[in-house]
Amino acid sequence: MDVDTINLCWSIFQRYIKSSDQSHAVSHLVTELLDAGMRDEDIHDLANIDSFFAEAVKDNSEEYDEYETDEDDGWD
Protein backbone atom coordinates (compact mmCIF):
# COMPACT_ATOMS: atom_id res chain seq x y z
CA MET A 1 0.00 0.00 0.00
CA ASP A 2 1.17 3.49 -0.72
CA VAL A 3 0.86 5.28 2.61
CA ASP A 4 1.84 8.60 1.00
CA THR A 5 -1.25 8.37 -1.22
CA ILE A 6 -3.43 7.59 1.79
CA ASN A 7 -1.97 10.62 3.56
CA LEU A 8 -2.66 12.85 0.55
CA CYS A 9 -6.25 11.62 0.29
CA TRP A 10 -6.79 12.17 4.00
CA SER A 11 -5.57 15.76 3.78
CA ILE A 12 -8.15 16.37 1.06
CA PHE A 13 -10.97 14.54 2.85
CA GLN A 14 -10.37 16.50 6.05
CA ARG A 15 -11.64 19.60 4.26
CA TYR A 16 -15.00 17.95 3.63
CA ILE A 17 -15.56 15.75 6.68
CA LYS A 18 -16.89 17.45 9.80
CA SER A 19 -14.34 17.33 12.60
CA SER A 20 -16.70 15.31 14.79
CA ASP A 21 -16.84 12.58 12.11
CA GLN A 22 -13.11 12.39 11.31
CA SER A 23 -12.27 9.83 13.98
CA HIS A 24 -15.04 7.51 12.79
CA ALA A 25 -14.02 7.93 9.15
CA VAL A 26 -10.38 7.11 9.89
CA SER A 27 -11.31 4.13 12.03
CA HIS A 28 -13.41 2.73 9.19
CA LEU A 29 -10.62 3.38 6.66
CA VAL A 30 -7.96 1.73 8.83
CA THR A 31 -10.18 -1.30 9.40
CA GLU A 32 -10.69 -1.69 5.65
CA LEU A 33 -6.98 -1.25 4.92
CA LEU A 34 -5.99 -3.85 7.50
CA ASP A 35 -8.65 -6.25 6.24
CA ALA A 36 -7.30 -5.75 2.72
CA GLY A 37 -3.93 -7.04 3.88
CA MET A 38 -1.88 -3.96 4.63
CA ARG A 39 1.71 -5.00 5.20
CA ASP A 40 3.00 -4.88 8.76
CA GLU A 41 5.77 -2.48 7.78
CA ASP A 42 3.18 -0.02 6.41
CA ILE A 43 1.17 -0.03 9.64
CA HIS A 44 3.83 2.05 11.38
CA ASP A 45 3.75 4.66 8.61
CA LEU A 46 -0.03 4.70 8.69
CA ALA A 47 -0.04 5.37 12.44
CA ASN A 48 2.30 8.33 11.90
CA ILE A 49 -0.09 10.25 9.64
CA ASP A 50 -1.80 11.93 12.58
CA SER A 51 -3.44 11.25 15.94
CA PHE A 52 -6.63 9.92 14.31
CA PHE A 53 -4.66 7.27 12.43
CA ALA A 54 -2.49 6.44 15.45
CA GLU A 55 -5.58 5.79 17.57
CA ALA A 56 -7.32 3.78 14.84
CA VAL A 57 -4.27 1.60 14.26
CA LYS A 58 -3.89 1.08 18.01
CA ASP A 59 -7.53 0.04 18.32
CA ASN A 60 -7.62 -2.23 15.26
CA SER A 61 -4.19 -3.78 14.81
CA GLU A 62 -2.42 -6.42 16.85
CA GLU A 63 0.84 -5.44 15.14
CA TYR A 64 0.66 -1.89 16.54
CA ASP A 65 2.10 -2.99 19.87
CA GLU A 66 5.36 -3.76 18.08
CA TYR A 67 5.80 -0.14 16.99
CA GLU A 68 6.07 3.28 18.52
CA THR A 69 4.84 6.15 16.41
CA ASP A 70 7.14 9.08 15.71
CA GLU A 71 4.79 11.21 17.79
CA ASP A 72 5.31 8.94 20.81
CA ASP A 73 9.04 9.08 21.40
CA GLY A 74 8.83 8.49 25.14
CA TRP A 75 9.62 12.05 26.19
CA ASP A 76 7.16 13.92 28.36
C-alpha positions, 0 to 999 in steps of 0.5 A: 500500500502506498501510505503517501497516497493515503496521507494525501487523500486524507488531507483532502478529505479533512476539508470535507468531513466534519471534525466530529466525524473524522475519527469515525471515518479514519477508524473505518478506513484503517479497518478496511486497509488492514482487512485488505492485507496492509503489510506490517511495515506499512502499519507504522507509517499509517499510524504516523499520519496523525493522531486519528490514524495512530488511535485507529491503528492502536484500536484495530491492529495487533501489530501496533504494539510492536511499533512506537509512532514518531509522535510517541518518542517516550519524552514527556 
